[in-house]
Amino acid sequence: MTEVQADSRFHDEEFEDEFEDAPLQQQPAPRMQRKTAPIVPSQNIAGRALVLVIAIMTFLSCLTLGAVTLVRDTASVWENQIAREATIQIKPAEGLDMEAALETAARIASEFAGVSGTKIVDRAATARLLEPWLGSGLNIDELPVPRLVIVTIDQSSPPDFGAMRQAITPKVPTATLDDHRTWVDRLVAMARTTVTIGTGVLVLMLAATILSVVFATRGAMAGNGHIIEVLHFVGAEANFIASEFRRHFLLTGMKGAAAGGVAAVVVFIIFSWWSSLNLATPEADQATALFGNFAIGVNGYLGVAVIVAVIGALTAATSHFTVVSYLGDIDVQHPERM
């Protein structure tokens, strides 16, 4: 071992001894991590107000959809029932044997091809039909009340109604055959008009919801504008900033839409339950004949779910495009910072 190597080894051992004897220096304390806050506040007055507005809009939209579904389904039932039946109405006249006239009209109608059956509406059934307007305990023999014969029709091959009229009128002069074609045309026109109006109201409500989201997004950006501008000018992409708003308003929109949808479903269930409890009353019979049993069915409930999803998606998309437009305006106003 040379002298230089021995000297170097001596100095290394001496340095190690001094390092072991030296007290440990205090290490610097770890930095406190600052609590990060979201760009968009998760809870504020504007957010709660927006949830309430979206819930109300969704509730009204679902009620509109339910009403349109109810009218459309009821009109379809009416149309099918009317298409399956025709009515022979016999008016009372002096010297007319009503029961014999009813039997004659029913027999003549049943002889035509395309007629699957006839049914005479008896006195009790006729009195029940008039009970909502004239009250109970009627003696229809004392009133000039027409009597009816219901003719069931084979829809695949309906009878010749013109020939049936010509055959019945000579035998029963006060008889009138109604095949309900006029009523069917009016019913279809009414149903289409109602569906069109309901769709228009639904579109207006969705538009009002979108405008509410736009104003709420602008308000949220006004409260956090300095943060948004700093993030944008230091290089944060517009899609990143917009995604923060999109996520926030998607949750907000889904909360409000779900609340409104659930409230509408509860209203539908209550009406259906009330209708089922009052089926025996004359008023309920008339309401059921006009509007069904107030049950919107599976398609109606699926429509409510679709409206909830659509409003949530519209809320998120509207906030996204609003933020992108806002950032575009910043770039236009400050081109030197781009």
Phi and psi in degrees as GROMACS dihedral restraints (atoms count N, CA, C in turn):
[ dihedral_restraints ]
;  ai    aj    ak    al  type     phi  dphi    fc
    3     4     5     6     1   -79.9    20    10
    4     5     6     7     1   169.3    20    10
    6     7     8     9     1   -68.3    20    10
    7     8     9    10     1   -35.8    20    10
    9    10    11    12     1   -67.9    20    10
   10    11    12    13     1   -41.9    20    10
   12    13    14    15     1   -65.8    20    10
   13    14    15    16     1   -39.5    20    10
   15    16    17    18     1   -64.5    20    10
   16    17    18    19     1   -40.7    20    10
   18    19    20    21     1   -66.0    20    10
   19    20    21    22     1   -39.3    20    10
   21    22    23    24     1   -66.0    20    10
   22    23    24    25     1   -39.7    20    10
   24    25    26    27     1   -66.6    20    10
   25    26    27    28     1   -36.5    20    10
   27    28    29    30     1   -64.1    20    10
   28    29    30    31     1   -45.4    20    10
   30    31    32    33     1   -65.4    20    10
   31    32    33    34     1   -36.4    20    10
   33    34    35    36     1   -63.9    20    10
   34    35    36    37     1   -42.8    20    10
   36    37    38    39     1   -66.5    20    10
   37    38    39    40     1   -38.2    20    10
   39    40    41    42     1   -65.7    20    10
   40    41    42    43     1   -38.1    20    10
   42    43    44    45     1   -66.2    20    10
   43    44    45    46     1   -38.1    20    10
   45    46    47    48     1   -67.3    20    10
   46    47    48    49     1   -38.4    20    10
   48    49    50    51     1   -65.5    20    10
   49    50    51    52     1   -42.9    20    10
   51    52    53    54     1   -64.3    20    10
   52    53    54    55     1   -36.2    20    10
   54    55    56    57     1   -68.0    20    10
   55    56    57    58     1   -36.2    20    10
   57    58    59    60     1   -71.1    20    10
   58    59    60    61     1   -36.1    20    10
   60    61    62    63     1   -77.8    20    10
   61    62    63    64     1   -20.8    20    10
   63    64    65    66     1   -71.9    20    10
   64    65    66    67     1   141.3    20    10
   66    67    68    69     1   -67.7    20    10
   67    68    69    70     1   149.2    20    10
   69    70    71    72     1   -70.4    20    10
   70    71    72    73     1   131.0    20    10
   72    73    74    75     1   -76.9    20    10
   73    74    75    76     1   144.5    20    10
   75    76    77    78     1   -69.1    20    10
   76    77    78    79     1   124.1    20    10
   78    79    80    81     1   -73.5    20    10
   79    80    81    82     1   147.8    20    10
   81    82    83    84     1   -66.5    20    10
   82    83    84    85     1   139.8    20    10
   84    85    86    87     1   -65.6    20    10
   85    86    87    88     1   142.4    20    10
   87    88    89    90     1   -63.3    20    10
   88    89    90    91     1   146.5    20    10
   90    91    92    93     1   -68.7    20    10
   91    92    93    94     1   141.8    20    10
   93    94    95    96     1   -74.4    20    10
   94    95    96    97     1   126.3    20    10
   96    97    98    99     1   -76.6    20    10
   97    98    99   100     1   126.7    20    10
   99   100   101   102     1   -75.2    20    10
  100   101   102   103     1   138.5    20    10
  102   103   104   105     1   -73.3    20    10
  103   104   105   106     1   122.2    20    10
  105   106   107   108     1   -80.9    20    10
  106   107   108   109     1   147.0    20    10
  108   109   110   111     1  -117.7    20    10
  109   110   111   112     1   145.6    20    10
  111   112   113   114     1   -67.1    20    10
  112   113   114   115     1   153.9    20    10
  114   115   116   117     1   -62.7    20    10
  115   116   117   118     1   -41.9    20    10
  117   118   119   120     1  -104.8    20    10
  118   119   120   121     1   122.9    20    10
  120   121   122   123     1   -58.9    20    10
  121   122   123   124     1   134.8    20    10
  123   124   125   126     1   -72.6    20    10
  124   125   126   127     1   -30.7    20    10
  126   127   128   129     1  -135.9    20    10
  127   128   129   130     1   120.2    20    10
  129   130   131   132     1  -152.9    20    10
  130   131   132   133     1   175.4    20    10
  132   133   134   135     1   -63.5    20    10
  133   134   135   136     1   -42.5    20    10
  135   136   137   138     1   -62.6    20    10
  136   137   138   139     1   -38.7    20    10
  138   139   140   141     1   -65.1    20    10
  139   140   141   142     1   -43.0    20    10
  141   142   143   144     1   -66.7    20    10
  142   143   144   145     1   -38.2    20    10
  144   145   146   147     1   -65.1    20    10
  145   146   147   148     1   -38.7    20    10
  147   148   149   150     1   -65.9    20    10
  148   149   150   151     1   -39.6    20    10
  150   151   152   153     1   -59.0    20    10
  151   152   153   154     1   -42.1    20    10
  153   154   155   156     1   -65.7    20    10
  154   155   156   157     1   -43.0    20    10
  156   157   158   159     1   -63.2    20    10
  157   158   159   160     1   -45.7    20    10
  159   160   161   162     1   -64.5    20    10
  160   161   162   163     1   -38.2    20    10
  162   163   164   165     1   -62.5    20    10
  163   164   165   166     1   -43.3    20    10
  165   166   167   168     1   -65.2    20    10
  166   167   168   169     1   -45.2    20    10
  168   169   170   171     1   -62.7    20    10
  169   170   171   172     1   -41.2    20    10
  171   172   173   174     1   -66.3    20    10
  172   173   174   175     1   -40.3    20    10
  174   175   176   177     1   -60.5    20    10
  175   176   177   178     1   -47.9    20    10
  177   178   179   180     1   -66.5    20    10
  178   179   180   181     1   -38.0    20    10
  180   181   182   183     1   -64.1    20    10
  181   182   183   184     1   -42.3    20    10
  183   184   185   186     1   -67.3    20    10
  184   185   186   187     1   -37.7    20    10
  186   187   188   189     1   -63.6    20    10
  187   188   189   190     1   -40.8    20    10
  189   190   191   192     1   -62.3    20    10
  190   191   192   193     1   -45.7    20    10
  192   193   194   195     1   -61.7    20    10
  193   194   195   196     1   -42.0    20    10
  195   196   197   198     1   -63.7    20    10
  196   197   198   199     1   -40.6    20    10
  198   199   200   201     1   -64.4    20    10
  199   200   201   202     1   -42.4    20    10
  201   202   203   204     1   -63.9    20    10
  202   203   204   205     1   -42.9    20    10
  204   205   206   207     1   -63.1    20    10
  205   206   207   208     1   -40.7    20    10
  207   208   209   210     1   -63.7    20    10
  208   209   210   211     1   -46.5    20    10
  210   211   212   213     1   -66.0    20    10
  211   212   213   214     1   -41.4    20    10
  213   214   215   216     1   -64.0    20    10
  214   215   216   217     1   -45.1    20    10
  216   217   218   219     1   -66.4    20    10
  217   218   219   220     1   -41.4    20    10
  219   220   221   222     1   -65.2    20    10
  220   221   222   223     1   -41.7    20    10
  222   223   224   225     1   -62.7    20    10
  223   224   225   226     1   -37.6    20    10
  225   226   227   228     1   -64.5    20    10
  226   227   228   229     1   -40.4    20    10
  228   229   230   231     1   -64.8    20    10
  229   230   231   232     1   -44.8    20    10
  231   232   233   234     1   -57.0    20    10
  232   233   234   235     1   -47.1    20    10
  234   235   236   237     1   -61.9    20    10
  235   236   237   238     1   -41.5    20    10
  237   238   239   240     1   -67.1    20    10
  238   239   240   241     1   -40.9    20    10
  240   241   242   243     1   -66.1    20    10
  241   242   243   244     1   -42.5    20    10
  243   244   245   246     1   -66.3    20    10
  244   245   246   247     1   -38.8    20    10
  246   247   248   249     1   -67.1    20    10
  247   248   249   250     1   -22.6    20    10
  249   250   251   252     1   -89.9    20    10
  250   251   252   253     1   -10.0    20    10
  252   253   254   255     1  -134.3    20    10
  253   254   255   256     1   152.0    20    10
  255   256   257   258     1  -129.6    20    10
  256   257   258   259     1   162.6    20    10
  258   259   260   261     1  -128.5    20    10
  259   260   261   262     1   133.1    20    10
  261   262   263   264     1  -105.8    20    10
  262   263   264   265     1   115.8    20    10
  264   265   266   267     1  -103.7    20    10
  265   266   267   268     1   127.6    20    10
  267   268   269   270     1  -115.6    20    10
  268   269   270   271     1   116.7    20    10
  270   271   272   273     1   -85.1    20    10
  271   272   273   274     1   142.3    20    10
  273   274   275   276     1   -69.7    20    10
  274   275   276   277     1   146.6    20    10
  276   277   278   279     1  -146.1    20    10
  277   278   279   280     1   160.0    20    10
  279   280   281   282     1   -65.6    20    10
  280   281   282   283     1   127.8    20    10
  282   283   284   285     1    82.1    20    10
  283   284   285   286     1     4.9    20    10
  285   286   287   288     1   -89.1    20    10
  286   287   288   289     1   126.7    20    10
  288   289   290   291     1   -83.3    20    10
  289   290   291   292     1   100.9    20    10
  291   292   293   294     1   -61.6    20    10
  292   293   294   295     1   -43.8    20    10
  294   295   296   297     1   -65.3    20    10
  295   296   297   298     1   -41.1    20    10
  297   298   299   300     1   -67.0    20    10
  298   299   300   301     1   -37.6    20    10
  300   301   302   303     1   -65.0    20    10
  301   302   303   304     1   -39.9    20    10
  303   304   305   306     1   -63.0    20    10
  304   305   306   307     1   -44.3    20    10
  306   307   308   309     1   -63.5    20    10
  307   308   309   310     1   -40.8    20    10
  309   310   311   312     1   -64.6    20    10
  310   311   312   313     1   -46.3    20    10
  312   313   314   315     1   -63.2    20    10
  313   314   315   316     1   -41.9    20    10
  315   316   317   318     1   -65.1    20    10
  316   317   318   319     1   -40.0    20    10
  318   319   320   321     1   -66.0    20    10
  319   320   321   322     1   -44.4    20    10
  321   322   323   324     1   -63.6    20    10
  322   323   324   325     1   -42.7    20    10
  324   325   326   327     1   -65.4    20    10
  325   326   327   328     1   -37.3    20    10
  327   328   329   330     1   -69.7    20    10
  328   329   330   331     1   -16.8    20    10
  330   331   332   333     1   -79.9    20    10
  331   332   333   334     1   -10.2    20    10
  333   334   335   336     1   -85.6    20    10
  334   335   336   337     1   142.5    20    10
  336   337   338   339     1   -67.6    20    10
  337   338   339   340     1   139.5    20    10
  339   340   341   342     1    97.4    20    10
  340   341   342   343     1    -4.6    20    10
  342   343   344   345     1  -102.6    20    10
  343   344   345   346     1   118.4    20    10
  345   346   347   348     1   -92.7    20    10
  346   347   348   349     1   -10.2    20    10
  348   349   350   351     1   173.1    20    10
  349   350   351   352     1   160.0    20    10
  351   352   353   354     1  -132.0    20    10
  352   353   354   355     1   151.6    20    10
  354   355   356   357     1  -144.5    20    10
  355   356   357   358     1   127.7    20    10
  357   358   359   360     1   -88.4    20    10
  358   359   360   361     1   126.7    20    10
  360   361   362   363     1   -78.0    20    10
  361   362   363   364     1   114.1    20    10
  363   364   365   366     1   -75.5    20    10
  364   365   366   367     1  -179.5    20    10
  366   367   368   369     1   -63.2    20    10
  367   368   369   370     1   -43.2    20    10
  369   370   371   372     1   -63.2    20    10
  370   371   372   373     1   -43.7    20    10
  372   373   374   375     1   -65.6    20    10
  373   374   375   376     1   -38.1    20    10
  375   376   377   378     1   -64.0    20    10
  376   377   378   379     1   -40.7    20    10
  378   379   380   381     1   -65.1    20    10
  379   380   381   382     1   -37.6    20    10
  381   382   383   384     1   -66.2    20    10
  382   383   384   385     1   -34.4    20    10
  384   385   386   387     1   -65.7    20    10
  385   386   387   388     1   -33.1    20    10
  387   388   389   390     1   -91.1    20    10
  388   389   390   391     1   -10.3    20    10
  390   391   392   393     1   -58.8    20    10
  391   392   393   394     1   -40.8    20    10
  393   394   395   396     1   -60.4    20    10
  394   395   396   397     1   -25.2    20    10
  396   397   398   399     1  -102.2    20    10
  397   398   399   400     1   -37.5    20    10
  399   400   401   402     1  -107.6    20    10
  400   401   402   403     1    -3.0    20    10
  402   403   404   405     1    86.5    20    10
  403   404   405   406     1   176.8    20    10
  405   406   407   408     1   -90.0    20    10
  406   407   408   409     1   169.4    20    10
  408   409   410   411     1    74.8    20    10
  409   410   411   412     1    30.9    20    10
  411   412   413   414     1   -79.5    20    10
  412   413   414   415     1   144.9    20    10
  414   415   416   417     1  -112.2    20    10
  415   416   417   418     1    96.8    20    10
  417   418   419   420     1   -68.7    20    10
  418   419   420   421     1   -15.1    20    10
  420   421   422   423     1   -69.1    20    10
  421   422   423   424     1   -22.7    20    10
  423   424   425   426     1   -89.9    20    10
  424   425   426   427     1    -3.9    20    10
  426   427   428   429     1  -118.7    20    10
  427   428   429   430     1   147.8    20    10
  429   430   431   432     1   -78.6    20    10
  430   431   432   433     1    68.0    20    10
  432   433   434   435     1   -97.5    20    10
  433   434   435   436     1   126.4    20    10
  435   436   437   438     1   -66.4    20    10
  436   437   438   439     1   152.8    20    10
  438   439   440   441     1  -112.3    20    10
  439   440   441   442     1   155.5    20    10
  441   442   443   444     1  -122.6    20    10
  442   443   444   445     1   148.2    20    10
  444   445   446   447     1  -123.5    20    10
  445   446   447   448     1   121.6    20    10
  447   448   449   450     1   -93.2    20    10
  448   449   450   451     1   124.5    20    10
  450   451   452   453     1  -107.4    20    10
  451   452   453   454     1   117.8    20    10
  453   454   455   456     1   -85.6    20    10
  454   455   456   457     1   131.9    20    10
  456   457   458   459     1  -112.1    20    10
  457   458   459   460     1   142.8    20    10
  459   460   461   462     1   -81.1    20    10
  460   461   462   463     1   111.0    20    10
  462   463   464   465     1   -64.2    20    10
  463   464   465   466     1   -29.2    20    10
  465   466   467   468     1   -72.3    20    10
  466   467   468   469     1   -29.6    20    10
  468   469   470   471     1  -143.3    20    10
  469   470   471   472     1    78.5    20    10
  471   472   473   474     1   -65.6    20    10
  472   473   474   475     1   155.3    20    10
  474   475   476   477     1   -75.6    20    10
  475   476   477   478     1   172.0    20    10
  477   478   479   480     1   -84.2    20    10
  478   479   480   481     1   101.4    20    10
  480   481   482   483     1   -69.7    20    10
  481   482   483   484     1   -32.5    20    10
  483   484   485   486     1   -62.0    20    10
  484   485   486   487     1   -45.1    20    10
  486   487   488   489     1   -66.0    20    10
  487   488   489   490     1   -34.8    20    10
  489   490   491   492     1   -66.1    20    10
  490   491   492   493     1   -40.8    20    10
  492   493   494   495     1   -61.9    20    10
  493   494   495   496     1   -44.5    20    10
  495   496   497   498     1   -64.8    20    10
  496   497   498   499     1   -28.0    20    10
  498   499   500   501     1   -81.1    20    10
  499   500   501   502     1   -33.4    20    10
  501   502   503   504     1   -83.0    20    10
  502   503   504   505     1   -39.8    20    10
  504   505   506   507     1   -58.5    20    10
  505   506   507   508     1   -44.2    20    10
  507   508   509   510     1   -63.0    20    10
  508   509   510   511     1   -33.4    20    10
  510   511   512   513     1   -80.2    20    10
  511   512   513   514     1   -39.0    20    10
  513   514   515   516     1  -128.9    20    10
  514   515   516   517     1    93.0    20    10
  516   517   518   519     1   -62.8    20    10
  517   518   519   520     1   -29.6    20    10
  519   520   521   522     1   -88.5    20    10
  520   521   522   523     1     7.3    20    10
  522   523   524   525     1   -84.9    20    10
  523   524   525   526     1   144.6    20    10
  525   526   527   528     1  -133.3    20    10
  526   527   528   529     1   126.7    20    10
  528   529   530   531     1   -96.8    20    10
  529   530   531   532     1   126.1    20    10
  531   532   533   534     1  -120.7    20    10
  532   533   534   535     1   116.3    20    10
  534   535   536   537     1   -93.0    20    10
  535   536   537   538     1     2.4    20    10
  537   538   539   540     1    66.8    20    10
  538   539   540   541     1    18.9    20    10
  540   541   542   543     1   -64.9    20    10
  541   542   543   544     1   -39.6    20    10
  543   544   545   546     1   -62.8    20    10
  544   545   546   547     1   -42.1    20    10
  546   547   548   549     1   -65.5    20    10
  547   548   549   550     1   -38.1    20    10
  549   550   551   552     1   -62.5    20    10
  550   551   552   553     1   -44.7    20    10
  552   553   554   555     1   -62.9    20    10
  553   554   555   556     1   -43.8    20    10
  555   556   557   558     1   -65.5    20    10
  556   557   558   559     1   -37.7    20    10
  558   559   560   561     1   -65.5    20    10
  559   560   561   562     1   -44.2    20    10
  561   562   563   564     1   -63.1    20    10
  562   563   564   565     1   -42.2    20    10
  564   565   566   567     1   -63.4    20    10
  565   566   567   568     1   -42.2    20    10
  567   568   569   570     1   -64.2    20    10
  568   569   570   571     1   -42.8    20    10
  570   571   572   573     1   -63.5    20    10
  571   572   573   574     1   -43.1    20    10
  573   574   575   576     1   -64.7    20    10
  574   575   576   577     1   -40.5    20    10
  576   577   578   579     1   -63.2    20    10
  577   578   579   580     1   -43.1    20    10
  579   580   581   582     1   -64.1    20    10
  580   581   582   583     1   -43.0    20    10
  582   583   584   585     1   -63.9    20    10
  583   584   585   586     1   -39.7    20    10
  585   586   587   588     1   -64.3    20    10
  586   587   588   589     1   -45.9    20    10
  588   589   590   591     1   -63.1    20    10
  589   590   591   592     1   -44.9    20    10
  591   592   593   594     1   -61.5    20    10
  592   593   594   595     1   -40.0    20    10
  594   595   596   597     1   -64.3    20    10
  595   596   597   598     1   -40.0    20    10
  597   598   599   600     1   -63.0    20    10
  598   599   600   601     1   -43.1    20    10
  600   601   602   603     1   -63.2    20    10
  601   602   603   604     1   -40.1    20    10
  603   604   605   606     1   -63.1    20    10
  604   605   606   607     1   -41.7    20    10
  606   607   608   609     1   -63.9    20    10
  607   608   609   610     1   -41.4    20    10
  609   610   611   612     1   -63.1    20    10
  610   611   612   613     1   -39.4    20    10
  612   613   614   615     1   -67.3    20    10
  613   614   615   616     1   -39.5    20    10
  615   616   617   618     1   -64.7    20    10
  616   617   618   619     1   -38.2    20    10
  618   619   620   621     1   -64.1    20    10
  619   620   621   622     1   -41.8    20    10
  621   622   623   624     1   -63.5    20    10
  622   623   624   625     1   -37.1    20    10
  624   625   626   627     1   -63.7    20    10
  625   626   627   628     1   -43.2    20    10
  627   628   629   630     1   -62.0    20    10
  628   629   630   631     1   -43.5    20    10
  630   631   632   633     1   -63.3    20    10
  631   632   633   634     1   -38.5    20    10
  633   634   635   636     1   -62.7    20    10
  634   635   636   637     1   -40.8    20    10
  636   637   638   639     1   -66.3    20    10
  637   638   639   640     1   -39.4    20    10
  639   640   641   642     1   -59.9    20    10
  640   641   642   643     1   -48.1    20    10
  642   643   644   645     1   -65.2    20    10
  643   644   645   646     1   -39.3    20    10
  645   646   647   648     1   -65.7    20    10
  646   647   648   649     1   -38.9    20    10
  648   649   650   651     1   -65.2    20    10
  649   650   651   652     1   -42.6    20    10
  651   652   653   654     1   -59.6    20    10
  652   653   654   655     1   -41.2    20    10
  654   655   656   657     1   -64.5    20    10
  655   656   657   658     1   -41.1    20    10
  657   658   659   660     1   -64.7    20    10
  658   659   660   661     1   -38.4    20    10
  660   661   662   663     1   -69.9    20    10
  661   662   663   664     1   -34.2    20    10
  663   664   665   666     1   -63.9    20    10
  664   665   666   667     1   -37.6    20    10
  666   667   668   669     1   -74.7    20    10
  667   668   669   670     1   -21.5    20    10
  669   670   671   672     1  -123.0    20    10
  670   671   672   673     1    24.1    20    10
  672   673   674   675     1   -61.3    20    10
  673   674   675   676     1   -40.1    20    10
  675   676   677   678     1   -64.7    20    10
  676   677   678   679     1   -36.6    20    10
  678   679   680   681     1   -68.2    20    10
  679   680   681   682     1   -42.3    20    10
  681   682   683   684     1   -62.7    20    10
  682   683   684   685     1   -43.5    20    10
  684   685   686   687     1   -65.4    20    10
  685   686   687   688     1   -40.8    20    10
  687   688   689   690     1   -63.6    20    10
  688   689   690   691     1   -47.0    20    10
  690   691   692   693     1   -59.8    20    10
  691   692   693   694     1   -40.0    20    10
  693   694   695   696     1   -68.4    20    10
  694   695   696   697     1   -42.0    20    10
  696   697   698   699     1   -77.1    20    10
  697   698   699   700     1   -23.4    20    10
  699   700   701   702     1   -85.5    20    10
  700   701   702   703     1    -0.8    20    10
  702   703   704   705     1   118.2    20    10
  703   704   705   706     1     0.4    20    10
  705   706   707   708     1   -66.4    20    10
  706   707   708   709     1   133.1    20    10
  708   709   710   711     1   -72.2    20    10
  709   710   711   712     1   153.2    20    10
  711   712   713   714     1   -62.9    20    10
  712   713   714   715     1   -35.2    20    10
  714   715   716   717     1   -64.9    20    10
  715   716   717   718     1   -34.5    20    10
  717   718   719   720     1   -66.6    20    10
  718   719   720   721     1   -47.6    20    10
  720   721   722   723     1   -64.1    20    10
  721   722   723   724     1   -43.4    20    10
  723   724   725   726     1   -64.5    20    10
  724   725   726   727     1   -34.2    20    10
  726   727   728   729     1   -65.1    20    10
  727   728   729   730     1   -33.7    20    10
  729   730   731   732     1   -64.0    20    10
  730   731   732   733     1   -45.6    20    10
  732   733   734   735     1   -66.6    20    10
  733   734   735   736     1   -39.9    20    10
  735   736   737   738     1   -61.8    20    10
  736   737   738   739     1   -43.2    20    10
  738   739   740   741     1   -64.4    20    10
  739   740   741   742     1   -43.7    20    10
  741   742   743   744     1   -62.4    20    10
  742   743   744   745     1   -47.9    20    10
  744   745   746   747     1   -76.7    20    10
  745   746   747   748     1   -22.2    20    10
  747   748   749   750     1   -65.2    20    10
  748   749   750   751     1   -45.9    20    10
  750   751   752   753     1   -64.1    20    10
  751   752   753   754     1   -41.5    20    10
  753   754   755   756     1   -62.7    20    10
  754   755   756   757     1   -46.4    20    10
  756   757   758   759     1   -64.2    20    10
  757   758   759   760     1   -40.3    20    10
  759   760   761   762     1   -68.1    20    10
  760   761   762   763     1   -35.6    20    10
  762   763   764   765     1   -62.1    20    10
  763   764   765   766     1   -50.8    20    10
  765   766   767   768     1   -64.4    20    10
  766   767   768   769     1   -43.5    20    10
  768   769   770   771     1   -65.3    20    10
  769   770   771   772     1   -40.7    20    10
  771   772   773   774     1   -64.3    20    10
  772   773   774   775     1   -41.2    20    10
  774   775   776   777     1   -63.0    20    10
  775   776   777   778     1   -45.4    20    10
  777   778   779   780     1   -64.9    20    10
  778   779   780   781     1   -39.8    20    10
  780   781   782   783     1   -64.8    20    10
  781   782   783   784     1   -42.9    20    10
  783   784   785   786     1   -63.7    20    10
  784   785   786   787     1   -41.0    20    10
  786   787   788   789     1   -62.4    20    10
  787   788   789   790     1   -40.3    20    10
  789   790   791   792     1   -66.0    20    10
  790   791   792   793     1   -41.2    20    10
  792   793   794   795     1   -62.2    20    10
  793   794   795   796     1   -39.9    20    10
  795   796   797   798     1   -62.5    20    10
  796   797   798   799     1   -40.5    20    10
  798   799   800   801     1   -63.2    20    10
  799   800   801   802     1   -43.4    20    10
  801   802   803   804     1   -62.0    20    10
  802   803   804   805     1   -41.9    20    10
  804   805   806   807     1   -65.6    20    10
  805   806   807   808     1   -41.1    20    10
  807   808   809   810     1   -63.4    20    10
  808   809   810   811     1   -44.2    20    10
  810   811   812   813     1   -64.0    20    10
  811   812   813   814     1   -41.4    20    10
  813   814   815   816     1   -64.5    20    10
  814   815   816   817     1   -40.4    20    10
  816   817   818   819     1   -65.5    20    10
  817   818   819   820     1   -43.2    20    10
  819   820   821   822     1   -62.9    20    10
  820   821   822   823     1   -40.7    20    10
  822   823   824   825     1   -64.1    20    10
  823   824   825   826     1   -39.6    20    10
  825   826   827   828     1   -69.3    20    10
  826   827   828   829     1   -27.2    20    10
  828   829   830   831     1   -77.8    20    10
  829   830   831   832     1   -23.3    20    10
  831   832   833   834     1  -113.9    20    10
  832   833   834   835     1    30.8    20    10
  834   835   836   837     1   -69.2    20    10
  835   836   837   838     1   -24.8    20    10
  837   838   839   840     1   -81.5    20    10
  838   839   840   841     1   -13.9    20    10
  840   841   842   843     1   -84.4    20    10
  841   842   843   844     1   150.8    20    10
  843   844   845   846     1   -61.2    20    10
  844   845   846   847     1   -37.5    20    10
  846   847   848   849     1   -63.2    20    10
  847   848   849   850     1   -42.4    20    10
  849   850   851   852     1   -66.3    20    10
  850   851   852   853     1   -34.7    20    10
  852   853   854   855     1   -62.1    20    10
  853   854   855   856     1   -42.7    20    10
  855   856   857   858     1   -68.2    20    10
  856   857   858   859     1   -41.4    20    10
  858   859   860   861     1   -65.1    20    10
  859   860   861   862     1   -38.7    20    10
  861   862   863   864     1   -66.5    20    10
  862   863   864   865     1   -37.6    20    10
  864   865   866   867     1   -65.0    20    10
  865   866   867   868     1   -34.0    20    10
  867   868   869   870     1   -83.5    20    10
  868   869   870   871     1   -43.1    20    10
  870   871   872   873     1  -121.4    20    10
  871   872   873   874     1     7.5    20    10
  873   874   875   876     1    77.2    20    10
  874   875   876   877     1  -157.0    20    10
  876   877   878   879     1   -99.1    20    10
  877   878   879   880     1    24.2    20    10
  879   880   881   882     1    58.9    20    10
  880   881   882   883     1    27.4    20    10
  882   883   884   885     1  -106.8    20    10
  883   884   885   886     1   124.3    20    10
  885   886   887   888     1   -84.8    20    10
  886   887   888   889     1   -11.6    20    10
  888   889   890   891     1    77.9    20    10
  889   890   891   892     1  -178.2    20    10
  891   892   893   894     1   -64.4    20    10
  892   893   894   895     1   -40.9    20    10
  894   895   896   897     1   -62.8    20    10
  895   896   897   898     1   -36.3    20    10
  897   898   899   900     1   -64.9    20    10
  898   899   900   901     1   -43.5    20    10
  900   901   902   903     1   -68.4    20    10
  901   902   903   904     1   -35.9    20    10
  903   904   905   906     1   -64.2    20    10
  904   905   906   907     1   -37.2    20    10
  906   907   908   909     1   -62.5    20    10
  907   908   909   910     1   -38.8    20    10
  909   910   911   912     1   -61.5    20    10
  910   911   912   913     1   -44.0    20    10
  912   913   914   915     1   -62.5    20    10
  913   914   915   916     1   -39.3    20    10
  915   916   917   918     1   -64.8    20    10
  916   917   918   919     1   -41.7    20    10
  918   919   920   921     1   -63.0    20    10
  919   920   921   922     1   -41.3    20    10
  921   922   923   924     1   -59.9    20    10
  922   923   924   925     1   -46.7    20    10
  924   925   926   927     1   -65.4    20    10
  925   926   927   928     1   -41.1    20    10
  927   928   929   930     1   -65.2    20    10
  928   929   930   931     1   -43.8    20    10
  930   931   932   933     1   -65.2    20    10
  931   932   933   934     1   -39.9    20    10
  933   934   935   936     1   -61.5    20    10
  934   935   936   937     1   -44.4    20    10
  936   937   938   939     1   -65.9    20    10
  937   938   939   940     1   -41.0    20    10
  939   940   941   942     1   -63.6    20    10
  940   941   942   943     1   -37.7    20    10
  942   943   944   945     1   -62.0    20    10
  943   944   945   946     1   -46.7    20    10
  945   946   947   948     1   -65.5    20    10
  946   947   948   949     1   -45.5    20    10
  948   949   950   951     1   -64.9    20    10
  949   950   951   952     1   -39.8    20    10
  951   952   953   954     1   -64.1    20    10
  952   953   954   955     1   -44.2    20    10
  954   955   956   957     1   -63.9    20    10
  955   956   957   958     1   -37.8    20    10
  957   958   959   960     1   -61.3    20    10
  958   959   960   961     1   -51.9    20    10
  960   961   962   963     1   -68.5    20    10
  961   962   963   964     1   -30.1    20    10
  963   964   965   966     1   -66.8    20    10
  964   965   966   967     1   -42.5    20    10
  966   967   968   969     1   -66.3    20    10
  967   968   969   970     1   -43.5    20    10
  969   970   971   972     1   -61.3    20    10
  970   971   972   973     1   -41.0    20    10
  972   973   974   975     1   -65.0    20    10
  973   974   975   976     1   -39.3    20    10
  975   976   977   978     1   -63.9    20    10
  976   977   978   979     1   -44.2    20    10
  978   979   980   981     1   -66.2    20    10
  979   980   981   982     1   -35.2    20    10
  981   982   983   984     1   -62.6    20    10
  982   983   984   985     1   -37.5    20    10
  984   985   986   987     1   -65.3    20    10
  985   986   987   988     1   -35.7    20    10
  987   988   989   990     1   -63.7    20    10
  988   989   990   991     1   -43.7    20    10
  990   991   992   993     1   -63.3    20    10
  991   992   993   994     1   -35.1    20    10
  993   994   995   996     1   -69.8    20    10
  994   995   996   997     1   -40.4    20    10
  996   997   998   999     1   -73.7    20    10
  997   998   999  1000     1   -29.2    20    10
  999  1000  1001  1002     1  -127.5    20    10
 1000  1001  1002  1003     1    71.2    20    10
 1002  1003  1004  1005     1   -68.0    20    10
 1003  1004  1005  1006     1   -22.9    20    10
 1005  1006  1007  1008     1   -72.7    20    10
 1006  1007  1008  1009     1   -16.1    20    10
 1008  1009  1010  1011     1   -93.4    20    10
 1009  1010  1011  1012     1    -4.1    20    10
